[in-house]
Amino acid sequence: MEKLTAKQKAEMTYNMLQKRKIKKAKEKENMVFEVVGESVKRCNKRRRIRCRW
């Protein structure tokens, strides 16, 4: 396994989530994902952290 940079991981995760978003719209209600700088942050909607889908 090659070591990926945080940015590459973030992009891969983001792309994967974009594909899954079509299949699972309900998951958007529970968890919001956002690529921030070089990392992917997970935000809980209940805690009201500012995030965008």
Sequence and secondary structure as in RCSB ss.txt:
>XXXX:A:sequence
MEKLTAKQKAEMTYNMLQKRKIKKAKEKENMVFEVVGESVKRCNKRRRIRCRW
>XXXX:A:secstr
     HHHHHHHHHHHHHHHHHH STHHHHEEEEEETTEEEEEETTTT     
